[in-house]
Amino acid sequence: MENLACDHYHRRPADVALPAGIAPVATVYHWDTPRPIEDAGGRLSRDTAHRFAEYASVLGERFADRVRMWIPLNEPMVTTIFGYAIGECAPGRIFLLDAVPTAHHQHLGHGLAVQALRAAGATGVGTANHHCPVWSASGTAADHESARWLDALLDHTFSDPLLLGTYPAEIVSLLPPGHVDDLPTIAQPPDFYGVNYRNPLPFELREIAGFPRTTNGSPIVPGALRELLVGLHDRYGEKLPPVHRTENAASFDGIHDAEHIGFLDAHLRSVTAARTVGVEVRGYFVWSLLDNFEWSTGYAPRFGLVHVDHETRRRTPKDSFGWYRKLVRS
């Protein structure tokens, strides 16, 4: 079975993509912890970081000559907050702030995996973090303080250790003992910094009025993407490596998806605006090529540039597919 799986990934995606000028990008962990490891503690266990590094080493030995970009962890914030704090995604734990140690163990796994991949000859090793601007609901001191704390929890907890080798002061008391000793391992300089940007957060927040919404209820706020990218540039300066917008997502129904085209156009303009003030953005990834399985929401949201009939598996390019193809060719 192992050889068949390796043959599939060698002979089909890589062998087709590379001659066509498509550079494979591999995500090592996308919220898919094996059941026995979860039963042994999952991301609450420090040992999982070492098991993850072993896995990354195997992948590096097999695919370092074919994969151009590596993302060890996809959105560790989602694993910590959605998976272990509020139980909305796998593994469905509800530990609230007691879930914060899972952030540290993911960071440690990331650092060890970066070392393992580079030792196997991999290049282009970065990350993909979920970020979202946090706005105060009002001008009161209490709301400003709440927004500052939430920003530290959701954003800086997952970027500061990698880029600065520190944690935000707001969450240090929630981390496991001895975490400081791991920071040099965690802060392996990434070759790129992936930014996944979507709006909803796992808290009861004020509705953002005056903006259209996608079919899954997410507000469309393209200007906030520029704010986010410029904010990362201002916070980290020379410590911030080249940025890739690794996941910009919007769910719209139908094949004639003019709203999706408008979404992509507006967000690409925000990326361009960030570039004009000095943010080094080198890539933009649309989520996703195909309508796909979206974890806890199943097949209902349709993020793809290509429509998939879930009964027949027929694939039909949407209007957004043609628009985006023309854009990237130009």
N, C-alpha and C positions, 0 to 999 in steps of 0.2 A: 504494500500500500504506500509506503514511504517513497519508493522509487517511482511509482505511478504518479504521485503528487508532484514530485520534483520534475519528472518528464513533462507533465502538463505545463508547469510554469516556465520551464526552459523552452520547450518546443513551440508552444502556442503564443502566449503573450509576448515573450521576449523576442523570439525568432521572427515574428511578424512585425513587431513594433520597431525594432532597431533598424532594419533595412529601409523602413518607411520614414526614417528620421524622427521617430517618436521616442523620447527618452523615458524609460520606465521609472516610476516613483513608487517606492515600496513603503507601506506603513506596517511596522512590525506588530503593533498592538492597537486594535480598534475595538476595545471593550470586550474582548473574547477570551477571558481567563478560562483555562481548562477546569472542569468541575472538580477533579481531585485537589488542585491547587487552591481553589476557592474553599473547599471543605477544610483545608488545612489552615485557613485564615485569610486567604486571598491577599488583597492589598493592605490589610491590617497587619500582615506578617512581614517582618523585615526579610525573612528568607525568600519571599517571592521576588524581591529585587534581584537576588543572585540567580534564581531559576530563570528569570527573564533574560539576564545577561548571557546565560548559557544558550538559550534559544536564539538570541541575536547572533551569537558566535557561529552557530550552525548555519543560519541564513547567510551570514557574511561569507563563509567559506564556499557556499553553493552559488551565490548570486552576485558577489562583489564585482565580477567582470561584466555584468549585464545591467545592473541597476545603477542609474546615474544619481539619484537622490534618495536619501533614506530618512524616514520619519519614525523614530523609535516608538513614541507614544502619540496617539491622537487624542487631543483634548483631555488631558488629565483632570481638568476642572470638572468635566462632566462625570467622570468616574467617581470622583470624590463627592461632589454635591448631589448629583442625580442618582448615583449608584449606592452610595453609603450613607449620605446624610438624610435624604428624603425618600429614598426607595422607589423612585419613579422608573429607573432603568436598572438593568442587571448590575449587581446581584440582588437588588431589592432590599437592601438594609436600611434601617431608619435609626441612625446614631446621632443625627444632628451635628453639633460641633465636635463630638467625639470622633467624627469621621476625618478630622484634619490630619491625623497621622498617615492616612492613606495617601495624602498629597506628598508627604515626605518620602514615603517608600516608593512612590512612583518616580519621584525625582532621582532617588538613589538608583533605581533600576535604569532610568534614562542615562545617567552618567556612566554606569557600568556597561550598558549596552553600547554607548558611543565608543568607549574604549575597546570593547570586543569587536565592533564592526571595523574600526580603523585598523586594529591589529590584523584583521582578515583581509585588509587591502581595500576596504570600502572608502569611497570619497563622497563628498556632498552629503554629509550627515548633519541634519538639523533637527527641527521640532515642528509641531503644529499645535499651537495653543488657541483655545477659544477666548476671545476678548469681546467686551461690550462696554461702551461708555456708561457710567452710572451718573445719573442726574439727580440732584436734590429736588424733592417734591415742592419745596418752597424756599424762601430766603431765611427761614428761622435757623438759629444756631443748632437746634436739635436735629433738624433735617439735614443740615450740612454735615454734622458729625455722623449721622447714620449712613449717609452716602459715602463719606470718606472710609468708614469701616467696611462697608459692603464692597467698595472698590478694592480695598486691600485684600479681602477674603477671596473675591472672585477673579481678580485680575493679577495683582502684584504677587500673591502667594505662588502663582504659577509661572511668573516671568523673572522676578527678582533673583531667586536662587540660581537660575541658569545664567543670567546675564551679569549679576552683581555679586553672586556668592553670598547673599544674605537673604533673610526673610523679613517681611514687613513687621514692624514692632507690634502691630495689632494682634498678630496670631502666634507670636513666639511661645506664649504660655500654653498653647494647645498642642505643641509639637512633642514628639517622643523625646525622652532623655538622650543626650549624646548627639543630637542632630547636628550640632555645630561641627563635629568631627567629620561629617559626611560632605560638608559643603565644597571642599576642594574637588572631590570626585564628581559632584553634581555639576559644578561650573566648568564643564568641558566647553571651550569656545565653539559654538555651533557655526557651521558653514553657511547656514541660512536660518531665518526665523519665519516660520509659517504662522500666518494669522487667519484663524477661522472666525468669521463674523456673522452672527445671527442675533436677532434682537431679544427673544424671550428669555426670562430668567426664572429660576425656581422659587420665587417668592411672590407674595401678594403685593404687587406694586401698583402705583397709580397708572391708569391708562394714559398712553401718549396720544393726545387728541390732535386731530388735524392732519393725520397721515393715512394713506390707503393701506390695505392689508392684503396679505396673501390668503390662499384658501385654507391654510391651517391657522389663521388668526394672527400671524406675525406682522407687526407694523413695518412699513417700508420707509426707512429713514436713511437714505444714502449719504446725506451730509454728515451723519454720525460716523461713517467709515473714515472720512477724511479726518475728523476730530480724533478718532482712535489712532490712526497711523501717525499723525503729527504728535499726538501725546506720547506714543512709544519713542519716537525720535527725540523728543524733548527730555524724556525721563532717562533714557539710556545712552544717548549721544554716541560716541565711538564704540561703545560696547554692543550696540545693536548691529548685527550683521545684515547683509542684504535681505530684504523682506520679500516673501511670496504670499500673495493672497491665496491661501491653500484651500479655502472652501467658502464660496459665496453662494448662498442657497435661497431659493424662493420656490414655493409650491403654487402652481397654477394649473387649472384643468383645461382640457381641450388641446387640439392640435394647432388651432389658429390662436396662438398665445401672445397677442400683442402686449398684454400686461407684463409678461416675462421679458420681452424685448426691452420694454421701458425700464424694467428693474435693472437689467444688465447694463443698459446704456448709462443710467444714472450712477450706478456704482462704479463703473469704469471711469466716468468723469470725475468721481471723487478720488479715485486712485491717482488719476492724472493731476488733480489739484494738489494732492499730497506730494507728488513728485516735484512739482514746481517750487515747493518750499524746502526741498532738500531731503525728503524721505527716499531712500534708495529701494524702490519697489521694482523687482526684476521679473515677477511672474504673477499670473492671475489664473486661478483654477475655478471653473464653474462646477458647482455641485448640482446636478451630476449629468453624465452623458446619457444615462438611461433612467427612466422611472424605476425605482428600486424598493427594496424592503427597508423601511425606516424604523427599525427597532420597536419601541413600544407603541408606535402608531401604525405599524404594519405597512400595507400597500396603499393606504388612503392618500397620503400626500404624494403629489407628483412633481418631483424636482427636475426631471430629466429634460434634456434637449430633444430626446427621442421618446415618443410615446410607446408604451408597452401595453398591449392587450393582455391582461393577466389571465384570461381564459385560454386564448389561443397562442400566446407568446409572440404574436405578430408585432413587429417594430416599425413605426412610422415616424420619420423625421418631422418635428414640429416647425412652425415658422421661425421660432427662435434658433433652431439648428442652422437653417439657411442664413439667417442674419449674422449669427456668430461666425460661421464659416467664411462669409464674405469679409467680415471685420478682420479676422486674423490673417486672411490672405493679403489684405491691403496694408 
